[in-house]
Each structure stands twice: as C-alpha cells, then as structure tokens.
Amino acid sequence: MSENFVILTESHFGVSPPRPVFFEELDLLGFDEWMDYPKSEEPLLWAIGRNYYYKGEVIAKTKGGNFFEKPKIEFLNDQKIEIEPINIKKLVKKNKDKLFVLENEAMDFIQGVYNIYKNDSIFTVSYSGGKDSQVILDLVTRVIPPDDLIVIFSDTTLENSFTYENVQRTKEEYLNKYPKLKFKTAKPPKSASELIKYAGLPSRFKRWCTDALKTAPFKNLLKKILKDYSEVIVFEGVRSEESSKRSTYSRIEGEVKHSAIINARPILDWNITEVYLYLFYRGLNLNQAYRWGLSRVGCILCPYSSVWTEFINYNLEKESLEHYISFIKNYANIRGVPEKNVKKFIANGEWKKRAGGLGLDLESNIIISEDSDKIKGTINNPRQSFLEWCKVLGDRNYRENKGELSGEIRIDDSKVDFKIKNSNSEKQIIEVWNIENPTVKSKIRKILYKTTFCVNCGLCQAECPNFALETVDKLNVNSNFCKKCHKCLYFSKNGCIIAASVYNSVGGIKMKKRTGGIDKYSTFGLRQEWLNDFFVLGDEWLSNNTLGPKQVPAVLRWLIDAELIDEKKKVSTDLGNYLREIYKKDKSSAWLIIWNNMYYNSMVVNWYLNKIPWGKITNKNELKEKMGLDYPEYSKGTIGNPIDAMVNMFDNSPLGDKLGIGVIEKKGRTVKSIHKVGVSDINSYVVAYSLYKLAENSSRRNFTVSELFENDFEGGPYKIFGLSKNNFERILRGLQEGQRILSVDLVADLDNIRLREDLTSLDIIKTYCEGL
C-alpha cells in the first residue's frame, strides 16, 4: 500500500508544490460527511491549489465559495474513505537529507551576511507570525548572537487572532531561550479602522493599506534603530514562488530609498512544501490559521484576497470582519446599491473596484484652479499647515496682516509668491504665482494636497532619507536636515496616499484647471506635408519654408509642443534629430511619439484626451460646447480655434484615419463627425516611450496596469493612444523579456510595472533609432 508522503527532489514540485491539510480545514469544508478521519495533531491530506490528495491520488476538488458561502466539494470516489494521519516522524526521516542541506545552506548564508556586516550593523528579523518568518526566526537565532539581534513584528491591526496568539507564544518561548533577544512591534499610528474613515476602503485601484499599515511603520522603526547603527540588516522570509515580482528579487540587496537598510532572504528559493517540512523537522510553532486552510496568513480584509481566503477568514474572524463589512455596506448604500443586492456586492468583491472618491463622505476637500503661472487651492477643513509643509520646497519668508499671510518661497532655482486667506479658518484660500517651471507647479500642487488630506499616517516620514520629517502625531519639518530631495512628494500620486485614494473628477478632490495659451495655433493643424518639410530641411526649416505668415507661428507652436524644436533656441532638439531618422522608416511611430508629447504640452490635446472617452463619436460643435463649459472665461471664438486646429490635424495626418486618434467623416468638405477609435497597431518602443515620458512628468517609476486604465489617470498608453489592456499587457511582456526595458508582474491579481532607474524617454528613442 502506498504511503501518504511527499519526497523532496532536486526539481522540488515544479510550480505547484503541495501543502499539508489538517482536520480543521476538512471540518470547515464539510469533508466529514464523506470521509472518516481522526481529529489528529498531524496533517491528513496534501493539497495543490484546490485539489486534495491522499496517498498520491486526487480524491476531492473544491470550487467557488465567498465570504458567506461554503465552497462546493466534488468527491472523486463513490465510497466513503477512511483517512489515516500522516506519520510526521517517518515523513521527516524520508526527507532528512534534503532538509539538512537546505538548513545548512541557509545558515551558511546567514553566517556569511553576519561576517560581512557585524562590525557596525544591527541585525533584525522581520517576523509576521506566519510560517516563513517562523523558519527565518529559527535559522537566524541559531547563528547570530542575541545581543546583535532584534525581532520586529509588523502589526497592521488587521491580523487574525491566531497570528497574535502565535506571536505571543513565540516571544515567550524565545525570550526564555535567549533572554537578551529584543522584540519590538511596528504598528501604524492610526489603525486600519481609523484610516478607512479618511481614505475609504482599500481597493485594487487604491491600495493604500500596505504602505500605511505595514511599510511605513516598519521603516520608521528601522530608521529609529539606524540612529545608533550605520546599517540595519533585515532578514525576511520572502520566497520567489509567492509571486512574479518576488521571483525577480535578489537574495541580498540594499533598500532603494535607504541604502543603510539591507534586505537578506535566506529561504528565497524554498517552496511551500520545504517550509512545512522544516517546521515539522524543527518542531516549530505553527500559526493555527494554516490548519484551517489558509496558505498565507495576513490581513483579514484585503482587496487582493481570493474567495477561498475570504471564506476561511470570515469563518475564523467573523466578529472582527463584521466591523469592516459595515464599511463596505455603507459604501454600497452611498453608491446606490439596493439593500437586497448588498450581500452580493460584497461576495462578488465589487467594493475592490473602487477607483476614486465617489461614494465617500469627505470632510476635507480641495478645488484647484490653474493659470499658466499661477495655482490656487480652495480648501475646506485643511488638516495640516501649508506653511509647515512648504518647508520641504525651500526657504520661505512671510508676514501676517489681518488674518492674511503673504510671502515667498525659494524653490530650486526660482522664487514664487504666495498668499493665504483665512489662514485660521475652516475654509482657506491659498494662491501661489510667478511660477515659471511646470515641475515647480507640480510640487506646489502636491503640497496643497498634503495640506488638505494629510492624517499623520507616517508614510512621508518613512520616505524621507534625511530624518528631516516627523509626521506621526504631528507635522514637523526640520529645515536644517531637509535636503530638498522631494522624495516625500513623489512616492505617490498627488504626493499623499490619502489624496490619491479619494481622488475622483466627480467626488473627492474637485479640480478645475485653467491654463493659458489656449489659442496658439490659429486654425491650423500640423499636417503630414509640413512635418515632411521640417524633417527634410532641419534647422533651415524656419527660414526656408513655403508657409504663409499665419501658418508659420502655428506650425512652429505645434513643433515646440511636440518637443521637436527648442522653444528658446529655435533649433531641433535631440528628440527631433532622432525622430528624423525614425520618420524615414516608420512614420506612424513618429506621429504617435509626437502625439504623446502634445498631451503634456498642448492644452487642447490634453483636454481632448482627458475629457472625451475612447470609442466616442462626436463633432466639432459638440467639442466646442464641452470645452466652453470647462473654460467659461474664454469666448466661443477663442475656444473654437484650437478645436478647429486639432481636427484639421486629424484630417491631414495619420493621426486620423490611419491611427484612429480622431477618425474624420466628411460630407463634401464639411466635417460631420470625429470618432475617437484608438490605436490598434503600435510599436512597443512607442509604448515604452509613453511610459518613460509619464515617469518624467509624474516623478514616479512604478505603476500598475489597473491605475493606467482609470478614467482619471493622467497620461500613459491608454489615455493617450486608447490601447486595449490585452494589447498593452502583451507589449509589456515583450518589453520585459525581449528588450529588458522594464519589469512587470502580470500574474494572478498582480499588475505592477517597474521602470528602470537608468533609462530616460530619450534613451528609448535612441535605442529604437539605433535598431532601425
């Protein structure tokens, strides 16, 4: 008779190694109706995914389930099976040689790290109370002296009760063995329950929770430790098989934002079976949640949880979860979900799709208006001081007169003026002007968001590499320490995870942009033949063209907005020179790169892409009417000219019929309609260029596919080209695997995009040009 064992091999178990299954999981699912098994301490079966194995054979499968419904079981045997527990001693004995090799290799790695860094460093174990960190804790404490070691438990306030029990049990056990060992807890200053009131429910599009509840508290604790040591070495139980992103991790590497923090991963290449067998082999504590069927312990509420995890968590932590489900119910009610459908709304995970502030009752909000050199924020119930936050921008001087503050801020190489009306009231009006640089305006905008929404979550403090920021409990910027690196502004969209979470063009942050220079093309669009002339003549084009006196300034303005001509020197830019070569062989890609740049520099193009949805069929009169509503300060004639110019460009360039940006239907010489179709065939380098251009305009290098497809997201291949998600993801894989221009996670619920720090948008064009 075959035995119910697994045997470790060199190839392990491929991509699907099994996990042990205990009686608690079988009871919860209802296996006891079809099987006889003891209530044993030892596991009874093995599972791969949702298939259950006994003595090497699949005996049952489960599918479905959600918060409120039990998964359905499909039994593959007609007769009732009698299950015997797995003999752990024999199981360990059969795998002892392999476990010995794994154990000693990991300990050798830990010893090597200790030998390299022991003189000036402190060593920590990132302990979650889960199986992987339990293994790490055992391995590290057997190598590194307790005096040099700190164990840090990250309490997100969303842990399950079994995790808290395991942490306490483990702490007592290890302090008994190693009295000099130090245990610390990294806990957010505001609990998940508190932050949901400000940020709304975390979702797959607005995932503020990991940063605020786990990353920031852990890093802030490490930064306190760093005050006494030159480096902190963090041993963590990260494993490659857990996700595509983690499969790209190195076994030891410096932390990106704080080079004095070194991450070491002794079991990076272990699989789940090896972890469990090691736990049995060493007799280590096992978080009891695993006995009920969880493959990973973590937050009891997570927008990325599977229905399987939600079912188990709800049955284990019903009382705690009901508190958070009440938030979901309230959100559903505000969104107008009928009461009879609320349970289905929760079970189907509809709350995970929240993409903005719609449905949130916000006490604090802001309306922003902008001119070419000015930005104005009208803030209701600001949570922080603009004066304190703007210290991170530069030195500021100000004076007060009858409740109104006015002064100046030196930012980078420029100086801007500001004024705060009603500085002590619940409704403040903050104006900043004499802004010549759009990057400076972006920074000021982020400060306005922080002033409005900051709730002292501590994340900005964690991002600051210079110990200049205190944002827990109260806001304090130490100007003597601040290096004006502005990392506290650019780690998140809008410079604040709360602002990013509640942003929505309808609810949340209400923005109305007013930008100068709207009528600069007369009614002339950039035409194919004019672009041909420019690329042929180069820097002689301006003095040697056949255009009329009104056409020259209009076309020049388009070429400047396309970043082909330097506005001050009136000569070709580096991009213009590279595009000249690309244009000879790939006109469509050249036009799309030009169109991409116009999004950031041409107000009418930016408006068209932001306000008119892909797939929409419209006409010039409708476009002029819509734009007039958004810019009521301009006359109909002023609004009409840029619309006519843009449509003229669609009609006389590949951007229209060929590329689908604006497909023109005409009756005679009259434009009847404009169809915003979207690009179906696009070169991968154009997509890469668009992403790197987005990075340069947002000062971010990491994005998700999901956020790029949000309606209110500014920039990127979907917003600018109307690229389909399937096409986009296909191109991303090619850019990762072929050109290695970026890296992505496109498995399960992950959709991360990480751009390289050493590349610019111009590098992408240069590489493309060299390959032609």
Residue pairs with C-beta under 8 A, 6 or more apart in sequence:
1 55
2 55
2 56
3 55
3 87
3 90
4 45
4 46
4 54
4 55
4 84
4 86
5 86
5 90
5 91
5 94
6 13
6 18
6 46
6 91
6 95
6 273
6 277
7 94
7 95
8 95
8 98
8 99
8 273
8 274
8 277
9 98
12 271
12 273
12 274
13 48
13 271
13 273
15 241
16 48
16 49
17 48
17 241
17 271
17 272
17 273
17 274
18 46
18 47
18 48
18 53
18 272
18 273
19 46
19 47
19 48
19 272
19 273
19 276
19 295
20 43
20 45
20 46
20 47
20 86
20 276
21 43
21 44
21 45
21 46
21 47
21 52
21 293
22 43
22 44
22 290
22 291
22 292
23 37
23 38
23 39
23 40
23 44
23 291
24 288
24 291
24 292
24 293
25 291
25 292
25 293
26 32
26 35
26 37
26 44
26 45
28 292
28 293
28 312
28 315
29 62
29 70
29 71
29 73
29 293
30 70
30 73
31 37
31 60
31 73
34 60
34 73
34 75
34 80
34 81
35 80
35 81
35 82
35 83
36 80
36 81
36 82
36 83
37 44
37 82
37 83
37 85
38 44
38 83
38 84
38 85
40 85
42 85
42 86
42 87
42 88
43 85
43 86
44 54
44 83
44 84
44 85
44 86
45 52
45 53
45 54
45 59
45 83
46 52
46 53
46 54
47 53
50 61
50 62
50 63
50 71
50 308
51 58
51 60
51 61
52 58
52 59
52 60
52 61
52 62
53 59
54 81
54 83
58 76
59 75
59 76
59 77
59 81
60 73
60 74
60 75
60 76
61 73
61 74
61 76
62 71
62 72
62 73
62 74
63 71
63 72
63 74
64 71
64 72
64 307
65 71
65 72
65 307
65 308
65 311
66 307
66 310
66 311
66 347
66 348
67 307
67 310
67 311
67 314
67 321
67 325
67 346
67 347
68 314
68 343
68 346
68 347
69 311
69 347
70 311
71 307
71 308
71 311
88 280
91 277
91 280
92 99
92 277
92 280
92 281
95 277
95 281
96 281
98 274
99 274
99 277
99 278
99 281
102 270
102 274
102 278
103 139
103 278
103 281
106 139
106 266
106 267
107 139
107 142
107 143
107 266
109 251
109 264
109 266
110 139
110 140
110 143
110 144
110 235
110 264
110 266
111 143
113 233
113 235
113 252
113 264
114 123
114 143
114 144
114 148
117 123
117 231
117 233
117 262
118 148
120 229
120 230
120 231
121 229
121 230
121 231
121 232
121 233
121 262
122 148
122 149
122 150
122 225
122 228
122 229
122 231
122 232
122 233
123 140
123 144
123 148
123 149
123 150
123 232
123 233
123 235
124 149
124 150
124 151
124 152
124 222
124 225
124 232
124 233
124 234
124 235
125 133
125 136
125 137
125 140
125 141
125 149
125 150
125 151
125 152
125 234
125 235
125 236
126 133
126 136
126 152
126 154
126 218
126 234
126 235
126 236
126 237
127 133
127 134
127 136
127 137
127 151
127 152
127 153
127 154
127 167
127 170
128 153
128 154
128 163
128 237
128 297
128 298
129 153
129 159
129 163
129 164
129 166
129 167
129 170
129 287
129 297
130 163
130 237
130 287
130 296
130 297
130 298
131 237
131 275
131 276
131 279
131 286
131 287
131 290
131 297
132 237
132 238
132 239
132 267
132 275
133 236
133 237
134 166
134 170
134 237
134 279
134 284
134 285
134 286
134 287
135 237
135 267
135 270
135 275
135 278
135 279
135 284
136 235
136 236
136 237
136 266
136 267
137 151
137 170
137 174
138 282
138 284
139 266
139 267
140 149
140 235
140 266
141 149
141 174
141 177
141 178
141 181
146 178
146 179
146 180
146 181
147 180
149 181
149 182
150 182
150 183
150 184
150 225
151 171
151 174
151 181
151 182
151 183
151 184
152 183
152 184
152 185
152 186
152 218
152 221
152 222
153 167
153 183
153 184
153 185
153 186
154 185
154 186
154 187
154 214
154 217
154 218
155 185
155 186
155 187
155 217
156 188
156 192
156 209
156 213
156 214
156 299
157 187
157 188
157 191
157 192
157 193
157 213
158 192
158 209
158 213
158 298
158 299
158 300
158 301
158 302
159 297
159 298
159 299
159 300
160 289
160 297
160 300
160 313
160 316
160 317
160 320
161 316
161 317
161 320
162 287
162 288
162 289
162 297
162 316
163 287
163 289
163 297
165 288
166 285
166 286
166 287
166 288
169 285
170 285
171 183
173 285
174 181
174 183
175 181
175 183
184 221
186 214
186 217
186 218
186 220
186 221
187 217
188 195
188 212
188 213
188 214
188 216
188 217
188 457
188 458
189 217
189 456
189 457
189 458
189 472
189 473
190 212
190 455
190 456
190 457
192 209
192 213
192 299
192 301
192 324
193 323
193 324
195 208
195 209
195 212
195 213
195 455
195 457
196 202
196 324
196 327
198 453
198 455
198 498
198 502
199 206
199 208
199 212
199 455
199 497
199 498
199 501
199 502
200 206
200 331
200 354
200 357
200 359
200 360
200 501
200 502
201 303
201 327
201 328
201 331
201 351
201 354
202 208
202 209
202 302
202 303
202 501
203 303
203 351
203 352
203 353
203 354
203 355
204 303
204 304
204 352
204 353
204 706
204 749
205 353
205 354
205 355
205 704
205 706
205 707
205 710
206 354
206 355
206 356
206 500
206 501
207 303
207 304
208 497
208 498
208 500
208 501
209 299
209 302
209 303
211 459
211 492
211 497
212 457
212 458
212 459
212 497
213 299
215 459
215 462
216 457
216 458
216 459
216 461
216 462
217 458
217 462
219 258
219 261
219 462
220 458
220 461
220 462
220 472
222 232
222 234
222 258
222 261
223 258
223 461
223 462
223 467
225 232
226 232
226 258
226 260
226 261
227 467
230 260
231 260
231 261
231 262
232 260
232 261
232 262
233 262
233 264
234 261
234 262
234 263
234 264
235 264
235 265
235 266
236 263
236 264
236 265
237 265
237 267
238 246
238 249
238 263
238 265
238 268
239 246
239 265
239 267
239 268
239 269
239 270
239 271
239 272
239 275
240 246
240 247
240 249
240 268
240 269
241 247
241 271
241 272
242 296
243 745
243 747
243 748
243 750
244 744
244 745
244 746
244 747
244 750
245 745
245 750
245 752
248 743
249 265
249 268
250 265
251 264
251 265
251 266
251 268
252 262
252 263
252 264
252 265
253 262
253 263
254 261
254 262
254 263
255 261
255 262
255 263
257 463
257 465
257 487
258 465
267 274
267 275
270 278
272 295
278 284
279 286
287 297
289 297
289 312
289 316
290 297
292 312
292 315
292 316
293 308
293 312
294 309
294 312
294 313
296 309
300 313
300 317
300 320
300 321
300 324
301 313
301 321
301 324
302 309
303 349
303 351
303 352
304 352
304 749
305 313
307 349
313 321
314 321
325 346
328 345
328 346
328 351
329 342
329 346
331 351
331 354
331 359
331 360
332 341
332 342
332 345
332 346
332 350
332 351
333 339
333 342
334 359
334 360
334 361
335 358
335 359
337 345
337 350
345 351
355 504
355 710
355 711
355 712
356 502
356 503
356 504
356 505
356 506
356 507
356 508
356 710
356 712
357 501
357 502
357 503
357 504
357 506
357 507
357 508
357 509
358 504
358 506
358 507
358 508
359 507
360 502
360 507
360 508
362 502
362 507
362 508
363 380
363 381
364 379
364 380
364 381
364 382
364 383
364 452
364 453
365 379
365 380
365 381
365 452
365 508
365 509
365 510
366 377
366 378
366 379
366 380
366 448
366 449
366 452
366 453
366 509
366 510
367 377
367 378
367 510
367 511
367 512
368 375
368 376
368 377
368 378
368 445
368 448
368 509
368 511
368 512
368 513
369 375
369 376
369 512
369 513
369 514
370 376
370 441
370 513
370 514
370 515
371 514
371 515
371 516
372 515
372 516
372 517
373 433
373 434
373 435
373 436
373 516
374 431
374 432
374 433
374 434
374 435
375 431
375 432
375 433
375 435
375 441
375 444
375 445
375 448
376 429
376 430
376 431
376 432
377 429
377 430
377 431
377 448
377 451
377 452
378 427
378 428
378 429
379 427
379 428
379 429
379 430
379 448
379 451
379 452
380 426
380 427
381 426
381 427
382 428
382 451
382 452
383 451
383 452
383 453
383 454
383 455
384 450
384 451
384 454
384 475
385 451
385 475
386 420
386 428
386 430
386 447
386 448
386 451
387 396
387 398
387 405
387 420
388 475
388 476
388 477
389 447
389 450
389 451
389 454
389 475
389 477
390 396
390 409
390 418
390 444
390 447
391 477
391 479
391 482
392 447
392 468
392 469
392 477
392 482
392 484
392 486
392 488
392 489
393 409
393 411
393 443
393 444
393 447
393 484
393 486
394 409
394 410
394 411
394 412
394 484
395 409
395 410
395 479
396 407
396 408
396 409
396 410
396 418
397 407
397 408
398 405
398 406
398 407
398 408
398 418
399 405
399 406
399 407
400 423
403 421
403 422
403 423
403 424
403 425
404 419
404 420
404 421
404 422
404 423
405 419
405 420
405 423
406 417
406 418
406 419
406 420
407 417
407 418
408 415
408 416
408 417
408 418
409 415
409 416
409 418
409 432
411 440
411 443
411 444
412 437
412 439
412 440
412 484
414 435
414 436
414 437
414 440
415 434
416 432
416 433
416 434
416 435
416 440
416 444
417 432
417 433
417 434
418 430
418 431
418 432
418 433
419 430
419 431
420 428
420 429
420 430
420 431
421 428
421 429
421 430
421 431
422 428
422 429
430 448
430 451
432 444
435 441
435 444
442 699
443 486
443 489
445 494
445 495
446 489
446 490
446 494
446 495
446 496
447 489
447 495
449 494
449 495
449 496
449 499
449 509
450 460
450 495
450 496
450 499
452 499
452 509
453 496
453 498
453 499
453 502
454 460
454 471
454 475
454 496
454 498
455 498
456 471
456 472
456 473
456 474
456 475
457 471
457 497
457 498
458 471
458 472
459 471
459 491
459 492
459 497
460 469
460 471
460 488
460 491
460 496
461 469
461 470
461 471
461 472
463 469
463 487
463 488
463 491
464 487
464 488
465 485
465 487
466 481
466 482
466 483
466 485
467 478
467 481
468 477
468 478
468 479
468 480
468 481
468 482
468 483
469 476
469 477
469 478
469 482
469 488
470 476
470 477
470 478
486 699
488 495
489 495
489 699
490 698
490 699
490 700
492 500
493 499
493 500
493 503
493 698
493 700
493 707
494 500
494 503
494 509
499 509
502 508
502 509
503 509
503 712
504 712
505 511
505 711
505 712
512 630
514 631
514 633
515 603
517 603
518 603
518 604
518 631
518 634
518 638
518 639
518 642
519 634
519 638
519 641
519 642
520 554
520 557
520 642
521 554
521 557
521 558
521 604
521 641
521 642
521 645
522 550
522 551
522 553
522 554
522 641
522 645
523 641
523 644
523 645
523 648
524 550
524 551
524 554
524 555
524 645
524 648
525 558
525 645
525 646
525 647
525 648
525 649
525 650
525 651
525 652
525 653
526 555
526 558
526 559
526 562
526 594
526 649
526 653
527 648
527 649
527 652
527 653
528 652
528 653
528 654
529 652
530 545
530 547
530 555
531 583
531 591
531 594
531 653
533 541
533 545
533 546
534 541
534 555
534 559
534 564
535 579
535 580
535 583
535 584
537 544
537 545
538 572
538 580
539 571
539 572
542 552
542 556
542 570
545 552
547 555
554 645
556 565
556 570
558 598
558 602
558 649
559 565
559 576
560 566
560 567
560 601
561 597
561 598
561 601
561 602
561 605
562 594
562 597
562 598
562 601
563 573
563 575
563 576
563 597
563 601
564 572
564 573
564 575
564 576
564 579
564 594
565 571
565 572
565 573
565 576
566 572
566 573
572 580
574 762
575 593
575 597
575 762
575 765
578 762
578 765
578 766
578 769
579 590
579 593
579 594
579 765
581 769
581 772
582 589
582 590
582 593
582 765
582 768
582 769
582 772
583 590
585 772
586 683
586 772
587 654
588 654
588 658
588 659
588 681
588 683
589 682
589 683
589 685
589 686
589 768
591 653
591 654
591 655
591 659
592 659
592 679
592 682
592 683
592 686
592 721
593 686
593 689
593 765
595 605
595 655
595 659
595 661
595 720
595 721
596 686
596 689
596 690
596 693
596 720
596 721
597 693
598 605
598 606
599 605
599 606
599 609
599 715
599 719
599 720
600 606
600 693
600 697
600 715
603 642
604 627
604 642
604 643
604 645
604 646
605 646
607 627
607 630
608 623
608 646
608 662
608 676
609 719
609 720
610 714
610 719
611 626
611 627
611 630
612 618
612 623
612 626
612 676
613 676
613 711
614 676
614 677
614 678
614 718
614 722
615 676
615 677
615 678
616 675
616 676
617 673
617 674
617 675
617 676
618 673
618 674
618 676
619 671
619 672
619 673
619 674
620 643
620 644
620 647
620 671
620 674
623 643
623 647
623 674
624 636
624 639
624 640
624 643
627 639
627 643
628 634
628 636
628 639
631 639
646 662
647 662
647 664
647 671
647 674
649 655
649 656
650 656
650 661
650 662
650 663
650 664
650 674
651 664
651 666
651 671
655 661
655 662
656 662
656 663
656 664
657 663
657 664
659 679
660 675
660 676
660 677
660 678
660 679
660 680
660 722
661 676
661 677
661 678
661 679
661 721
661 722
662 674
662 675
662 676
663 674
663 675
663 676
663 677
664 671
664 673
664 674
665 671
665 672
665 673
665 674
665 675
666 672
676 722
677 722
678 721
678 722
678 723
678 724
679 721
679 722
679 723
680 724
680 727
682 717
682 721
682 723
682 727
682 731
683 768
684 731
684 734
684 735
684 738
684 739
685 739
685 764
685 765
685 767
685 768
686 721
687 717
687 723
687 728
687 731
687 732
687 735
688 735
688 739
688 741
688 742
688 764
689 761
689 764
689 765
689 768
690 715
690 716
690 717
690 720
690 721
691 703
691 716
691 717
691 742
691 753
691 755
692 755
692 759
692 760
692 761
692 763
692 764
693 715
693 761
694 700
694 703
694 715
694 716
695 701
695 755
695 761
696 760
696 761
697 715
698 714
698 715
701 754
701 755
701 756
701 757
702 752
702 753
702 754
702 755
703 716
703 752
703 753
703 755
704 751
704 752
704 753
705 725
705 728
705 729
705 732
705 746
705 751
705 753
706 751
707 713
708 716
708 717
708 718
708 719
708 728
708 753
709 718
709 725
713 719
717 723
717 728
718 725
718 728
723 731
729 746
729 751
732 742
732 744
732 746
732 753
733 744
733 746
735 741
735 742
735 744
736 742
736 743
736 744
739 767
741 756
741 759
741 764
741 767
742 753
742 754
742 755
742 756
743 753
743 754
744 751
744 752
744 753
744 754
745 751
745 752
